[in-house]
Amino acid sequence: MGEWKNFKLSELGEVIGGSTPSTKREEYYGGNIAWITPKDLSGYQYRFISKGSRNISEEGLNSCSLKMLPKNSILFTSRAPIGYVAIAENDLCTNQGFKSIIPNENVDYMFMYYLMKYNKEIIEAMGSGTTFKEVSGTVMKNVYVKIPIDKKEQQKISKILSSLDEKIEINRKINENLEEQAKEIFKRWFVDYEFPNEEGQPYKSSGGEMIESELGLIPKGWEVKKLESIINISNGRRPKNKIKLKNRQYCIPIIGSSCITGYTDEFLYDEHVLVIGRVGTHGIVQRFKEKIWVSDNAMVIKSNYYEYTNQILNNICYENLNVGSTQPLITQSDIKKHLIKVPINRLINSFEKIVSSLYEKYYFNECEIQKLYSLRDTLLPKLMTGEIDVSKIDI
């Protein structure tokens, strides 16, 4: 094993904070400079990031002494929450919710990325504050980490972990493409009405007959009905037992309004279901076919037209359904009475067959992603502590 040594983070790179240009000045925003906030990393599933939801202008950059972070800088959120990590794909800057690091010649940038991932909880514990915890620049600079002195050894470690993340990211992009294909077919068939007619030609542009309805012109033979005509809907339930982290006994995911919120030892469903938020977060449609428990913050939807229903749910404007004043709330009745276009059986069955085959590929990739995540997360602490010695391995 090569020599490992303790360093302060300030000895491995320059620790840089961020800032926010005045939001009262329109000219500070909408420029060509990428500006990242912690919100941009919430749910972000890739290592590299090139831009956030908003850009700023040169004037905005200069207004608050923002410093540009060069390509391959390590972004680390220092508040609300602490511990999101990403790599700058290009020159960019951040708001004050970051303590980013520009790696120096002592450390490989990709190794630094995994080093920060590994030390996330340690740094998080150093945060202070009453309303929410924050890690100051001084604290960040004085965080001690132990790393191999030999940069080649660092690169071997990062290469092992990167190979897994690269495969995960490839699968993610494939799945995003599969989802886009499903959306495009839905739009072409059920919004633009260019589904194949009996001769295999696009219906509307080939002169297909259209009739008036409550939802405007629709193809002849279609109907307008309430969504309840093709679904069964129920509320989730509060689990008896719940833990935050998965183990052998508590391995059933608890599904909240937008994500997995914990794990339990029982399941409510073991079939194809769609889950949408009832309280709190709305507009995220989650699909499952494995054993799950759905919490009382969400609603569960079953349908013989699973793929068609999934697309409909993804196209509902949930803001218009919200009846909550302080906390957003959507009821079963809101969903049931939503008006939909119901195509002829031949067409909807054809759509189900085509799109379900796309999602079979999606599920296969997702299973592989979960296995790769597990392997990466198992290797991370072992590689970052030297438990697995890579110094004599030829990579």
C-alpha positions as a Markdown table, in Angstrom:
| # | Residue | x | y | z |
|---|---|---|---|---|
| 1 | Met | 0.0 | 0.0 | 0.0 |
| 2 | Gly | 1.3 | 3.4 | -0.9 |
| 3 | Glu | 1.7 | 6.2 | 1.6 |
| 4 | Trp | -1.4 | 8.0 | 2.9 |
| 5 | Lys | -1.3 | 11.3 | 4.6 |
| 6 | Asn | -3.8 | 13.7 | 6.3 |
| 7 | Phe | -4.5 | 17.0 | 4.6 |
| 8 | Lys | -6.7 | 19.9 | 5.3 |
| 9 | Leu | -9.1 | 20.5 | 2.4 |
| 10 | Ser | -7.5 | 23.9 | 2.0 |
| 11 | Glu | -4.2 | 22.1 | 1.2 |
| 12 | Leu | -5.9 | 20.2 | -1.6 |
| 13 | Gly | -7.5 | 23.2 | -3.3 |
| 14 | Glu | -9.0 | 26.6 | -3.0 |
| 15 | Val | -12.4 | 26.6 | -1.1 |
| 16 | Ile | -14.8 | 29.1 | -2.8 |
| 17 | Gly | -18.2 | 30.3 | -1.7 |
| 18 | Gly | -20.9 | 31.8 | -3.9 |
| 19 | Ser | -23.4 | 34.6 | -4.0 |
| 20 | Thr | -26.7 | 35.7 | -5.4 |
| 21 | Pro | -27.1 | 38.8 | -7.6 |
| 22 | Ser | -30.0 | 41.1 | -6.5 |
| 23 | Thr | -33.2 | 39.5 | -7.8 |
| 24 | Lys | -34.6 | 43.0 | -8.1 |
| 25 | Arg | -32.4 | 43.7 | -11.0 |
| 26 | Glu | -33.6 | 41.9 | -14.1 |
| 27 | Glu | -30.5 | 42.8 | -16.1 |
| 28 | Tyr | -28.5 | 40.5 | -13.7 |
| 29 | Tyr | -30.2 | 37.4 | -15.0 |
| 30 | Gly | -30.8 | 35.7 | -18.3 |
| 31 | Gly | -27.2 | 36.0 | -19.5 |
| 32 | Asn | -24.7 | 33.3 | -20.7 |
| 33 | Ile | -23.1 | 32.6 | -17.3 |
| 34 | Ala | -24.1 | 29.3 | -15.7 |
| 35 | Trp | -25.1 | 29.8 | -12.1 |
| 36 | Ile | -25.9 | 26.8 | -9.8 |
| 37 | Thr | -28.0 | 26.6 | -6.7 |
| 38 | Pro | -28.5 | 23.6 | -4.3 |
| 39 | Lys | -32.0 | 23.2 | -5.8 |
| 40 | Asp | -30.4 | 22.4 | -9.2 |
| 41 | Leu | -28.7 | 19.4 | -7.5 |
| 42 | Ser | -31.8 | 18.1 | -5.8 |
| 43 | Gly | -32.6 | 14.8 | -7.5 |
| 44 | Tyr | -29.7 | 15.3 | -10.0 |
| 45 | Gln | -28.3 | 11.9 | -10.9 |
| 46 | Tyr | -25.2 | 12.7 | -12.8 |
| 47 | Arg | -21.6 | 13.6 | -11.7 |
| 48 | Phe | -21.1 | 16.5 | -14.1 |
| 49 | Ile | -23.3 | 19.6 | -14.3 |
| 50 | Ser | -23.0 | 22.3 | -16.9 |
| 51 | Lys | -25.8 | 24.7 | -16.0 |
| 52 | Gly | -28.7 | 25.4 | -13.6 |
| 53 | Ser | -32.2 | 26.5 | -14.1 |
| 54 | Arg | -31.1 | 30.1 | -14.3 |
| 55 | Asn | -28.2 | 31.9 | -15.9 |
| 56 | Ile | -26.8 | 35.2 | -14.8 |
| 57 | Ser | -25.2 | 38.1 | -16.8 |
| 58 | Glu | -21.7 | 39.5 | -16.7 |
| 59 | Glu | -23.2 | 42.5 | -14.9 |
| 60 | Gly | -24.8 | 40.2 | -12.3 |
| 61 | Leu | -21.5 | 38.3 | -11.9 |
| 62 | Asn | -19.6 | 41.6 | -11.2 |
| 63 | Ser | -22.4 | 43.0 | -8.9 |
| 64 | Cys | -21.6 | 40.6 | -6.0 |
| 65 | Ser | -18.0 | 39.6 | -6.4 |
| 66 | Leu | -18.8 | 36.2 | -7.7 |
| 67 | Lys | -15.9 | 34.1 | -8.6 |
| 68 | Met | -16.0 | 31.7 | -11.6 |
| 69 | Leu | -15.2 | 28.1 | -10.9 |
| 70 | Pro | -13.2 | 26.4 | -13.7 |
| 71 | Lys | -14.0 | 23.2 | -15.3 |
| 72 | Asn | -13.6 | 20.1 | -13.0 |
| 73 | Ser | -14.1 | 22.1 | -9.8 |
| 74 | Ile | -16.0 | 20.2 | -7.1 |
| 75 | Leu | -19.3 | 21.7 | -6.1 |
| 76 | Phe | -20.4 | 20.9 | -2.5 |
| 77 | Thr | -23.6 | 22.3 | -1.0 |
| 78 | Ser | -22.9 | 23.8 | 2.4 |
| 79 | Arg | -26.5 | 24.4 | 3.5 |
| 80 | Ala | -30.1 | 23.5 | 2.7 |
| 81 | Pro | -29.0 | 20.7 | 2.5 |
| 82 | Ile | -25.4 | 20.0 | 3.2 |
| 83 | Gly | -23.7 | 17.4 | 1.0 |
| 84 | Tyr | -24.8 | 17.5 | -2.6 |
| 85 | Val | -21.7 | 16.9 | -4.7 |
| 86 | Ala | -21.1 | 17.5 | -8.4 |
| 87 | Ile | -18.3 | 18.3 | -10.9 |
| 88 | Ala | -18.3 | 21.5 | -13.0 |
| 89 | Glu | -18.5 | 20.4 | -16.6 |
| 90 | Asn | -17.5 | 23.9 | -17.7 |
| 91 | Asp | -16.8 | 27.2 | -16.2 |
| 92 | Leu | -19.6 | 28.3 | -13.9 |
| 93 | Cys | -20.5 | 29.9 | -10.6 |
| 94 | Thr | -22.8 | 29.2 | -7.7 |
| 95 | Asn | -25.0 | 30.9 | -5.1 |
| 96 | Gln | -24.0 | 31.1 | -1.4 |
| 97 | Gly | -25.3 | 27.6 | -0.7 |
| 98 | Phe | -22.0 | 26.1 | -1.8 |
| 99 | Lys | -18.4 | 25.7 | -0.5 |
| 100 | Ser | -16.8 | 24.5 | -3.7 |
| 101 | Ile | -13.2 | 23.4 | -4.2 |
| 102 | Ile | -10.9 | 24.1 | -7.1 |
| 103 | Pro | -8.5 | 21.1 | -6.8 |
| 104 | Asn | -4.7 | 21.8 | -6.9 |
| 105 | Glu | -1.9 | 19.7 | -8.3 |
| 106 | Asn | -1.9 | 17.5 | -5.2 |
| 107 | Val | -5.1 | 15.8 | -6.0 |
| 108 | Asp | -7.0 | 14.3 | -8.9 |
| 109 | Tyr | -10.3 | 16.1 | -9.5 |
| 110 | Met | -12.3 | 12.9 | -9.9 |
| 111 | Phe | -10.7 | 11.4 | -6.7 |
| 112 | Met | -11.7 | 14.7 | -4.9 |
| 113 | Tyr | -15.3 | 14.2 | -6.1 |
| 114 | Tyr | -15.5 | 10.7 | -4.5 |
| 115 | Leu | -13.5 | 12.0 | -1.4 |
| 116 | Met | -16.3 | 14.6 | -0.8 |
| 117 | Lys | -19.0 | 12.0 | -1.4 |
| 118 | Tyr | -17.3 | 9.7 | 1.2 |
| 119 | Asn | -16.9 | 12.5 | 3.8 |
| 120 | Lys | -20.4 | 14.0 | 3.3 |
| 121 | Glu | -21.7 | 12.9 | 6.7 |
| 122 | Ile | -18.6 | 14.0 | 8.6 |
| 123 | Ile | -18.8 | 17.4 | 7.1 |
| 124 | Glu | -22.6 | 17.6 | 7.6 |
| 125 | Ala | -22.0 | 16.9 | 11.3 |
| 126 | Met | -19.8 | 20.0 | 11.5 |
| 127 | Gly | -22.6 | 22.3 | 10.4 |
| 128 | Ser | -24.0 | 24.8 | 12.8 |
| 129 | Gly | -27.1 | 27.0 | 12.9 |
| 130 | Thr | -30.6 | 27.3 | 14.5 |
| 131 | Thr | -33.0 | 27.5 | 11.5 |
| 132 | Phe | -30.9 | 25.2 | 9.3 |
| 133 | Lys | -27.3 | 23.8 | 9.5 |
| 134 | Glu | -24.6 | 25.4 | 7.5 |
| 135 | Val | -20.9 | 24.7 | 7.0 |
| 136 | Ser | -18.8 | 27.9 | 7.0 |
| 137 | Gly | -15.8 | 28.5 | 4.7 |
| 138 | Thr | -13.5 | 28.4 | 7.7 |
| 139 | Val | -14.8 | 25.0 | 8.8 |
| 140 | Met | -14.7 | 23.6 | 5.3 |
| 141 | Lys | -11.0 | 24.7 | 4.8 |
| 142 | Asn | -10.1 | 22.9 | 8.1 |
| 143 | Val | -11.7 | 19.6 | 7.4 |
| 144 | Tyr | -9.1 | 16.9 | 7.6 |
| 145 | Val | -9.0 | 14.1 | 5.0 |
| 146 | Lys | -6.6 | 11.2 | 4.5 |
| 147 | Ile | -5.6 | 10.4 | 1.0 |
| 148 | Pro | -2.8 | 8.6 | -0.9 |
| 149 | Ile | 0.1 | 10.9 | -1.7 |
| 150 | Asp | 0.7 | 9.3 | -5.1 |
| 151 | Lys | -1.6 | 10.9 | -7.6 |
| 152 | Lys | -1.6 | 7.7 | -9.7 |
| 153 | Glu | -3.0 | 5.8 | -6.8 |
| 154 | Gln | -5.7 | 8.4 | -6.4 |
| 155 | Gln | -6.5 | 8.0 | -10.2 |
| 156 | Lys | -6.7 | 4.2 | -9.8 |
| 157 | Ile | -9.3 | 4.6 | -7.1 |
| 158 | Ser | -11.3 | 7.1 | -9.0 |
| 159 | Lys | -11.1 | 5.0 | -12.2 |
| 160 | Ile | -12.7 | 2.0 | -10.4 |
| 161 | Leu | -15.6 | 4.1 | -9.1 |
| 162 | Ser | -16.0 | 6.1 | -12.3 |
| 163 | Ser | -16.3 | 2.9 | -14.3 |
| 164 | Leu | -19.4 | 2.1 | -12.3 |
| 165 | Asp | -20.8 | 5.6 | -12.4 |
| 166 | Glu | -20.3 | 5.8 | -16.2 |
| 167 | Lys | -22.3 | 2.6 | -16.7 |
| 168 | Ile | -25.0 | 4.0 | -14.4 |
| 169 | Glu | -25.1 | 7.2 | -16.4 |
| 170 | Ile | -25.3 | 5.4 | -19.7 |
| 171 | Asn | -28.3 | 3.4 | -18.4 |
| 172 | Arg | -29.9 | 6.6 | -17.1 |
| 173 | Lys | -29.6 | 8.3 | -20.5 |
| 174 | Ile | -31.0 | 5.2 | -22.3 |
| 175 | Asn | -34.0 | 5.3 | -19.9 |
| 176 | Glu | -34.5 | 9.0 | -20.4 |
| 177 | Asn | -34.6 | 8.3 | -24.2 |
| 178 | Leu | -37.1 | 5.4 | -23.7 |
| 179 | Glu | -39.3 | 7.7 | -21.7 |
| 180 | Glu | -39.1 | 10.4 | -24.3 |
| 181 | Gln | -40.1 | 7.8 | -27.0 |
| 182 | Ala | -43.2 | 6.9 | -24.9 |
| 183 | Lys | -44.1 | 10.6 | -24.5 |
| 184 | Glu | -43.6 | 11.3 | -28.2 |
| 185 | Ile | -45.9 | 8.3 | -29.3 |
| 186 | Phe | -48.6 | 9.5 | -26.8 |
| 187 | Lys | -48.4 | 13.1 | -28.2 |
| 188 | Arg | -48.4 | 12.0 | -31.8 |
| 189 | Trp | -51.3 | 9.6 | -31.4 |
| 190 | Phe | -53.5 | 11.2 | -28.7 |
| 191 | Val | -52.8 | 14.9 | -29.0 |
| 192 | Asp | -51.9 | 15.4 | -32.6 |
| 193 | Tyr | -54.2 | 12.6 | -33.7 |
| 194 | Glu | -51.6 | 11.2 | -36.1 |
| 195 | Phe | -52.0 | 7.6 | -35.0 |
| 196 | Pro | -51.9 | 5.0 | -37.9 |
| 197 | Asn | -55.3 | 4.6 | -39.5 |
| 198 | Glu | -56.5 | 1.2 | -41.0 |
| 199 | Glu | -54.2 | 1.8 | -44.0 |
| 200 | Gly | -51.2 | 2.6 | -41.7 |
| 201 | Gln | -51.3 | 6.3 | -42.6 |
| 202 | Pro | -51.4 | 9.2 | -40.1 |
| 203 | Tyr | -55.1 | 9.7 | -39.2 |
| 204 | Lys | -55.6 | 13.5 | -39.1 |
| 205 | Ser | -53.3 | 14.5 | -42.0 |
| 206 | Ser | -54.8 | 11.8 | -44.1 |
| 207 | Gly | -58.3 | 13.3 | -43.8 |
| 208 | Gly | -59.5 | 11.3 | -40.8 |
| 209 | Glu | -63.0 | 12.4 | -39.7 |
| 210 | Met | -63.1 | 14.6 | -36.5 |
| 211 | Ile | -66.1 | 15.3 | -34.3 |
| 212 | Glu | -67.0 | 18.0 | -31.7 |
| 213 | Ser | -66.6 | 17.1 | -28.0 |
| 214 | Glu | -66.3 | 18.8 | -24.6 |
| 215 | Leu | -62.5 | 18.7 | -25.1 |
| 216 | Gly | -62.6 | 20.1 | -28.6 |
| 217 | Leu | -62.3 | 18.1 | -31.9 |
| 218 | Ile | -61.6 | 14.4 | -31.4 |
| 219 | Pro | -61.4 | 11.5 | -33.9 |
| 220 | Lys | -64.7 | 9.8 | -34.8 |
| 221 | Gly | -65.3 | 6.8 | -32.6 |
| 222 | Trp | -63.5 | 8.3 | -29.6 |
| 223 | Glu | -65.4 | 9.4 | -26.4 |
| 224 | Val | -64.9 | 11.9 | -23.6 |
| 225 | Lys | -65.2 | 10.3 | -20.1 |
| 226 | Lys | -64.1 | 10.9 | -16.6 |
| 227 | Leu | -60.8 | 9.4 | -15.6 |
| 228 | Glu | -62.5 | 7.2 | -13.1 |
| 229 | Ser | -63.9 | 5.2 | -16.1 |
| 230 | Ile | -60.5 | 3.6 | -16.6 |
| 231 | Ile | -58.9 | 3.6 | -13.2 |
| 232 | Asn | -59.3 | 2.4 | -9.6 |
| 233 | Ile | -57.9 | 4.9 | -7.0 |
| 234 | Ser | -57.2 | 4.6 | -3.3 |
| 235 | Asn | -55.2 | 6.4 | -0.6 |
| 236 | Gly | -52.0 | 5.0 | 0.8 |
| 237 | Arg | -51.6 | 4.2 | 4.5 |
| 238 | Arg | -49.3 | 5.0 | 7.3 |
| 239 | Pro | -46.9 | 2.1 | 7.9 |
| 240 | Lys | -46.8 | 0.5 | 11.4 |
| 241 | Asn | -43.0 | 0.3 | 11.3 |
| 242 | Lys | -40.5 | 2.5 | 9.5 |
| 243 | Ile | -36.8 | 2.9 | 9.3 |
| 244 | Lys | -34.7 | 5.4 | 7.2 |
| 245 | Leu | -32.1 | 3.0 | 5.9 |
| 246 | Lys | -32.8 | -0.4 | 4.2 |
| 247 | Asn | -31.7 | -3.7 | 5.9 |
| 248 | Arg | -32.6 | -7.4 | 5.4 |
| 249 | Gln | -35.8 | -7.2 | 7.4 |
| 250 | Tyr | -36.9 | -3.7 | 6.5 |
| 251 | Cys | -36.5 | -3.9 | 2.8 |
| 252 | Ile | -39.9 | -2.8 | 1.4 |
| 253 | Pro | -39.7 | 0.8 | 0.1 |
| 254 | Ile | -42.2 | 3.3 | 1.6 |
| 255 | Ile | -43.4 | 5.5 | -1.2 |
| 256 | Gly | -44.2 | 9.1 | -0.4 |
| 257 | Ser | -45.6 | 11.8 | -2.7 |
| 258 | Ser | -42.5 | 12.1 | -4.8 |
| 259 | Cys | -39.9 | 9.5 | -3.7 |
| 260 | Ile | -38.9 | 6.7 | -1.3 |
| 261 | Thr | -39.2 | 8.0 | 2.3 |
| 262 | Gly | -38.0 | 4.9 | 4.2 |
| 263 | Tyr | -38.4 | 1.2 | 4.5 |
| 264 | Thr | -40.8 | -1.2 | 6.2 |
| 265 | Asp | -41.2 | -5.0 | 6.7 |
| 266 | Glu | -44.7 | -5.3 | 5.0 |
| 267 | Phe | -46.1 | -4.5 | 1.6 |
| 268 | Leu | -49.4 | -3.2 | 0.4 |
| 269 | Tyr | -48.9 | -3.7 | -3.4 |
| 270 | Asp | -47.1 | -6.2 | -5.5 |
| 271 | Glu | -48.3 | -5.3 | -9.0 |
| 272 | His | -48.3 | -2.6 | -11.6 |
| 273 | Val | -49.4 | 0.6 | -9.9 |
| 274 | Leu | -49.0 | 4.3 | -10.4 |
| 275 | Val | -48.4 | 6.6 | -7.4 |
| 276 | Ile | -49.1 | 10.4 | -7.2 |
| 277 | Gly | -48.9 | 12.9 | -4.4 |
| 278 | Arg | -52.0 | 13.6 | -2.3 |
| 279 | Val | -50.4 | 16.0 | 0.3 |
| 280 | Gly | -47.4 | 18.2 | -0.3 |
| 281 | Thr | -45.6 | 17.5 | -3.6 |
| 282 | His | -47.7 | 17.2 | -6.7 |
| 283 | Gly | -47.1 | 16.4 | -10.4 |
| 284 | Ile | -44.6 | 13.5 | -9.9 |
| 285 | Val | -46.0 | 10.2 | -11.2 |
| 286 | Gln | -44.1 | 7.2 | -9.9 |
| 287 | Arg | -44.5 | 3.7 | -11.4 |
| 288 | Phe | -43.9 | 0.4 | -9.7 |
| 289 | Lys | -44.4 | -3.3 | -10.3 |
| 290 | Glu | -42.5 | -4.6 | -7.3 |
| 291 | Lys | -43.5 | -4.9 | -3.6 |
| 292 | Ile | -44.1 | -1.5 | -2.1 |
| 293 | Trp | -45.8 | 0.3 | 0.8 |
| 294 | Val | -47.5 | 3.6 | -0.2 |
| 295 | Ser | -47.7 | 6.2 | 2.6 |
| 296 | Asp | -50.8 | 8.2 | 3.4 |
| 297 | Asn | -49.3 | 11.3 | 1.6 |
| 298 | Ala | -49.9 | 9.6 | -1.7 |
| 299 | Met | -52.6 | 8.0 | -3.8 |
| 300 | Val | -52.4 | 4.6 | -5.7 |
| 301 | Ile | -53.9 | 4.2 | -9.2 |
| 302 | Lys | -54.5 | 0.9 | -11.0 |
| 303 | Ser | -55.7 | 0.6 | -14.6 |
| 304 | Asn | -56.0 | -2.0 | -17.3 |
| 305 | Tyr | -54.7 | 0.8 | -19.5 |
| 306 | Tyr | -51.6 | 1.3 | -17.4 |
| 307 | Glu | -49.4 | 3.1 | -20.0 |
| 308 | Tyr | -52.1 | 5.3 | -21.3 |
| 309 | Thr | -53.1 | 6.3 | -17.7 |
| 310 | Asn | -49.4 | 7.0 | -16.9 |
| 311 | Gln | -49.2 | 9.5 | -19.7 |
| 312 | Ile | -52.5 | 11.1 | -18.8 |
| 313 | Leu | -51.4 | 11.6 | -15.2 |
| 314 | Asn | -48.2 | 13.1 | -16.4 |
| 315 | Asn | -50.1 | 15.7 | -18.4 |
| 316 | Ile | -52.5 | 16.9 | -15.7 |
| 317 | Cys | -52.1 | 20.4 | -14.4 |
| 318 | Tyr | -52.1 | 19.6 | -10.7 |
| 319 | Glu | -51.9 | 23.3 | -9.6 |
| 320 | Asn | -55.5 | 23.7 | -10.9 |
| 321 | Leu | -56.7 | 20.8 | -8.7 |
| 322 | Asn | -55.0 | 21.9 | -5.5 |
| 323 | Val | -57.6 | 22.7 | -2.7 |
| 324 | Gly | -55.1 | 23.1 | 0.2 |
| 325 | Ser | -54.4 | 26.6 | 1.6 |
| 326 | Thr | -51.3 | 26.1 | 3.7 |
| 327 | Gln | -50.3 | 22.7 | 2.4 |
| 328 | Pro | -51.2 | 21.5 | -1.1 |
| 329 | Leu | -53.9 | 18.9 | -1.2 |
| 330 | Ile | -55.4 | 16.8 | -4.0 |
| 331 | Thr | -58.4 | 14.5 | -3.4 |
| 332 | Gln | -59.5 | 11.3 | -5.1 |
| 333 | Ser | -62.5 | 13.1 | -6.4 |
| 334 | Asp | -60.3 | 15.7 | -8.2 |
| 335 | Ile | -58.6 | 12.9 | -10.1 |
| 336 | Lys | -61.7 | 10.8 | -10.7 |
| 337 | Lys | -63.6 | 13.6 | -12.3 |
| 338 | His | -60.8 | 14.8 | -14.6 |
| 339 | Leu | -62.0 | 14.6 | -18.2 |
| 340 | Ile | -60.1 | 12.5 | -20.7 |
| 341 | Lys | -60.3 | 11.3 | -24.3 |
| 342 | Val | -60.9 | 7.6 | -24.6 |
| 343 | Pro | -59.7 | 6.2 | -28.0 |
| 344 | Ile | -61.1 | 3.1 | -29.7 |
| 345 | Asn | -59.9 | -0.2 | -28.1 |
| 346 | Arg | -57.8 | -1.2 | -31.1 |
| 347 | Leu | -55.7 | 1.9 | -30.8 |
| 348 | Ile | -55.3 | 2.0 | -27.0 |
| 349 | Asn | -54.4 | -1.7 | -26.9 |
| 350 | Ser | -51.8 | -1.1 | -29.6 |
| 351 | Phe | -50.3 | 1.8 | -27.6 |
| 352 | Glu | -50.2 | -0.4 | -24.5 |
| 353 | Lys | -48.3 | -3.1 | -26.3 |
| 354 | Ile | -45.7 | -0.7 | -27.9 |
| 355 | Val | -45.0 | 1.4 | -24.8 |
| 356 | Ser | -45.0 | -1.5 | -22.3 |
| 357 | Ser | -42.2 | -3.0 | -24.4 |
| 358 | Leu | -40.2 | 0.2 | -24.0 |
| 359 | Tyr | -40.7 | 0.1 | -20.2 |
| 360 | Glu | -39.6 | -3.5 | -20.0 |
| 361 | Lys | -36.2 | -2.3 | -21.3 |
| 362 | Tyr | -36.4 | 0.6 | -18.8 |
| 363 | Tyr | -37.0 | -1.8 | -15.9 |
| 364 | Phe | -34.1 | -4.0 | -17.0 |
| 365 | Asn | -31.8 | -1.0 | -17.0 |
| 366 | Glu | -33.1 | 0.2 | -13.7 |
| 367 | Cys | -32.4 | -3.1 | -12.0 |
| 368 | Glu | -28.9 | -3.0 | -13.4 |
| 369 | Ile | -28.5 | 0.6 | -12.1 |
| 370 | Gln | -29.5 | -0.5 | -8.6 |
| 371 | Lys | -27.0 | -3.3 | -8.6 |
| 372 | Leu | -24.3 | -0.9 | -9.7 |
| 373 | Tyr | -25.3 | 1.6 | -7.0 |
| 374 | Ser | -24.9 | -1.1 | -4.4 |
| 375 | Leu | -21.5 | -2.2 | -5.7 |
| 376 | Arg | -20.3 | 1.4 | -5.9 |
| 377 | Asp | -21.5 | 2.2 | -2.4 |
| 378 | Thr | -19.9 | -0.9 | -1.0 |
| 379 | Leu | -16.5 | -0.1 | -2.7 |
| 380 | Leu | -16.5 | 3.6 | -1.9 |
| 381 | Pro | -15.5 | 3.4 | 1.9 |
| 382 | Lys | -13.1 | 0.5 | 1.3 |
| 383 | Leu | -11.3 | 2.3 | -1.5 |
| 384 | Met | -11.3 | 5.7 | 0.4 |
| 385 | Thr | -9.8 | 4.2 | 3.5 |
| 386 | Gly | -7.2 | 2.0 | 1.8 |
| 387 | Glu | -8.9 | -1.2 | 2.9 |
| 388 | Ile | -8.7 | -2.2 | -0.7 |
| 389 | Asp | -5.1 | -1.6 | -1.8 |
| 390 | Val | -4.9 | -0.5 | -5.4 |
| 391 | Ser | -1.2 | 0.6 | -5.3 |
| 392 | Lys | 0.0 | -2.5 | -7.0 |
| 393 | Ile | -3.0 | -3.0 | -9.3 |
| 394 | Asp | -2.4 | -2.2 | -13.0 |
| 395 | Ile | -5.5 | -0.3 | -14.1 |
